Amino acid sequence: MLLTLAALAATLWRGVDDPRAALAFGALIAVGELSRWGARPGEREPAPLAAAGALAYALLGENAGHTTTHGVLQTVAVSVAGGLAGIVPHVARGRGPDPDHLARRVLTVGFAALCFQPLYNAGTVAARLGHGPSYALFLLLLLLLTALCDAVLAALLHRARTGHPYGPLLREQLRALPGIGSAVCATGTVMALGVAVAGLWALPVFAVPLLLTQVSYRRYAAVRTTNRQTIASLARATEIAGCTPPGHARRVAELSRAVGRELGLSGSALTVLEHAALMHDIGQLSLVDPVEGGATALLPAEEQRRIALLGGAVVRQTGVPAAVAVVVERQADPYRDQPLPARIVRTVNAYDDLAATTEGGGLGALERLRLGTARDYHPDVVESLARVLARGGATRGIAPVPPG
């Protein structure tokens, strides 16, 4: 907020340097924000055109051969103005961006401009690197540093919001950089170089590929939403049939995802874990006699394994990825033979079952889990579950457990 206010005040006081370029880049950023759509809570915002346009303006040294002098504060002011113009329709429809995302955008663009504009305006870049390949590599290096800055900020904000460990969150952000992050950085560099040679007419040419990227993301997001709704509906089948208590699958899925993050899972591995947790009890639909209360954790080991295999067979018939079926099938194996997602699902499912039937509730359930760490529940998963619950299980609709 302070950086934004300072940038807007300084730009209004001194006037806008090269208004045509400022308007063109501001319009590009606004169009990018208008086309933004599809991110789930906590994910990186899919607005590559807006991000690339803002970074290109931050690294713009020349416009059609004429040296620019817009500086750091005007760069931030134009990026903020274009972004605000683009998000107004989203806010009107109740789909405004996360304030954390806006703060990251301002700080990231300010960082890129601060690294480039003072050096270029002082003549240091031209004197040392000229305008050949070394100059392009210099821009790519600055964009790489900017991407790392954005990843660090994103991980810090996510940790402050959720309390998850910082290391896995940072690794998840860094893993996302080679994908859309590399496209944003490369396009930002090419835009800045193109405008330096051809002028502002280069902007529409380089904007088209990223607009197509955002259209593709919309289709991908729609398919992903449909898949998740299908899986959630299948998971509710056990509740509708009276095989499991209401909300059991949802609670296990949300808590499993939190424990998975605690243990360093991210990206597609977390998605597989969440889907397997939602469908972990679907094997009960194949039973002639339903389990009393749906609490499979209280059954003998062989019966648990039989239900797990039945569930895996059902999952394989639904078209869900095979990795989800593997987790469902192996959730009842001894933990030394299980993959990590299966260990998590087994432990969290047992916690939810035992918390409802054990004297002492959550604390009693955790004590039972710790007593079972010799064979049934992995000690690291149990302790991660305890930390997640103590830190804020109540925010996920799950009864918290006091520390200790």
PALOLUM-222536 format. One record per residue (C-alpha): residue in one letter; x, y, z. Coordinates in steps of 0.2 Angstrom, whole numbers, plus 5000, padded with zeros to 4 digits. Each point is the difference from the previous one (the first is absolute). Example, Ala and Ser with C-alpha at 12.3 -4.5 7.8 and 13.67 -1.06 7.14 Angstrom:
BEGIN
a506249785039 s500650174997 
This chain:
BEGIN
m500050005000 l501450125004 l500949964984 t498450024990 l499650175008 a501850074998 a500049944982 l498350084996 a500450165009 a501750024992 t499349974982 l498650125002 w501250135007 r501349994987 g498949954985 v500049844990 d501649974989 d499649944983 p498149995002 r499749904984 a501149865007 a499250015017 l498349994993 a500549854989 f500749905014 g498650055012 a498749944987 l501049844997 i500049965019 a498250045001 v499649884986 g501049875009 e499050025016 l498450004991 s500449834993 r500549935017 w499049855005 g500149835007 a501149995016 r499549915015 p500350085017 g501949995004 e500549984983 r501150114989 e498950124990 p499949954981 a500350184993 p501649984990 l499650144988 a499850135014 a501549945009 a501149994984 g499450184995 a500450075017 l501749925000 a500450064982 y499650185005 a501149985015 l501449944989 l499750134985 g501550104996 e499650064983 n498450034989 a500349994982 g501950055002 h499650145012 t500649995018 t498649995013 t500150095017 h498449945009 g500949945015 v499549885015 l498550105007 q499250034983 t500249814996 v499149955016 a498650144998 v499649944982 s500049815005 v498850055015 a498950104989 g499949874986 g499749865013 l498650105009 a499150044983 g500149824996 i499349935016 v498550115002 p498849884990 h500649865010 v499750095016 a498250054994 r499749814997 g500649965018 r501649914993 g501350135004 p501849945002 d500849965017 p500850165008 d501649905002 h500149974982 l499950194997 a501350045013 r501249874992 r499750084983 v500550175006 l501549945009 t500649894986 v499850134987 g500950135012 f501449885003 a500349974981 a499950194996 l501250045015 c501349874993 f499950074982 q499450184999 p501450095010 l501449904991 y499350044983 n499650185003 a501750035007 g500849924983 t500849865009 v499149864991 a500450084983 a501850035004 r500349835006 l498949894990 g499550094984 h498449944992 g500649834994 p499749825007 s500850065017 y498650125002 a498749874997 l500849885012 f500050145013 l498250024998 l499749825002 l501150005016 l499050145007 l498349914997 l500749845008 l500450105015 t498350085000 a499149834998 l501049945015 c499550155010 d498149974995 a500249815006 v500850065017 l498650125002 a498649884995 a500749875012 l500150125015 l498250064997 h499449824999 r500949965016 a499350155009 r498249954994 t500149825003 g501449965012 h500749864989 p501949985000 y500950124990 g501249884991 p498749894991 l499050164995 l501650084993 r500449844990 e498350004993 q500150174994 l501749974992 r499449844991 a498650124992 l501450114993 p500549894985 g498250004994 i499050164998 g501450095010 s501249974986 a498750054987 v499750175009 c501950035002 a500449964982 t498550104993 g500450155011 t501850004994 v499549994981 m498750135003 a501350125007 l501249964986 g498650014986 v499450175006 a501850075000 v500249964982 a498350014992 g499050115012 l498349975008 w499449904985 a500949865007 l498949985015 p498549924991 v501149884991 f500749935016 a498450015010 v499149874989 p500949855005 l499750035019 l498150044996 l499949834992 t500949935016 q498750075011 v498649934989 s500749835001 y500250025019 r498150045001 r499649844991 y501249905011 a499250085016 a498349964994 v500549814997 r500950005017 t498450075009 t498949874992 n501249865005 r500150065018 q498150025001 t499849824993 i501249935013 a499150105014 s498349924994 l500749835000 a500750035018 r498350055006 a499349844994 t500649915016 e499150135010 i498450004991 a500049815001 g500250015019 c501749925000 t501050145007 p499650155011 p499550174992 g501650104996 h501249865003 a500750004982 r500250195000 r500850005017 v501349874996 a500450084983 e500350175007 l501049945015 s501049884988 r500450154989 a500650105015 v501149855006 g500749974983 r500650184999 e500749985017 l501049854994 g500650094984 l498849954987 s499550124986 g499250024983 s499349844992 a500549895015 l498850115011 t498649984987 v500249815000 l500050005019 e498450115001 h499149894987 a500549845009 a499550075017 l498350054993 m499749824993 h500949905013 d498349925007 i499249964983 g500449825002 q498649995013 l498750014987 s500549824995 l499649935017 v498549905004 d499950065018 p500650185003 v501350035013 e499250075016 g500350195000 g501149994984 a501549985011 t501249894991 a501450045011 l499249895014 l499949854988 p501349855000 a501550034988 e499449874987 e498350084999 q500750174998 r501149944986 r498549914991 i499050175000 a501550094994 l500249884985 l498250014996 g500150195001 g501550004988 a499149894988 v498550135000 v501250154998 r500849914985 q498349994991 t499750195002 g501350074989 v501050085014 p501949994998 a500749835005 a501150095013 v498450045010 a499549814999 v501749955006 v499850115016 v498349935003 e500549824998 r501550025011 q499350105015 a499849845011 d501749934997 p501450015014 y500750174999 r501849944995 d499349934984 q498950164996 p500450154989 l499950165010 p498250054994 a499349845006 r500850025017 i499250175001 v498349944995 r500149855012 t500550115015 v498850144997 n498549884997 a500449915016 y500150175009 d498350054994 d499249835004 l500849995017 a499750185005 a498149964999 t500149845009 t501450025013 e499950075017 g500950175000 g499650044982 g501450064990 l501349985014 g499549835003 a500049964981 l501850074999 e500549895014 r499349854992 l501050044984 r501650025009 l499849835008 g499849934983 t501650074992 a500849835002 r499149934985 d498550104994 y500450185000 h501650094995 p500750105015 d500450154989 v498350004993 v499249995017 e501150155006 s499650104985 l498249975003 a500250065018 r500950164995 v498750044987 l498649985012 a500850105014 r500450144987 g498250024994 g499049854996 a498450105005 t500350114985 r499649854989 g498549955009 i500949875011 a500150015019 p501850065005 v501149915011 p501050105014 p501949994998 g500749855010 
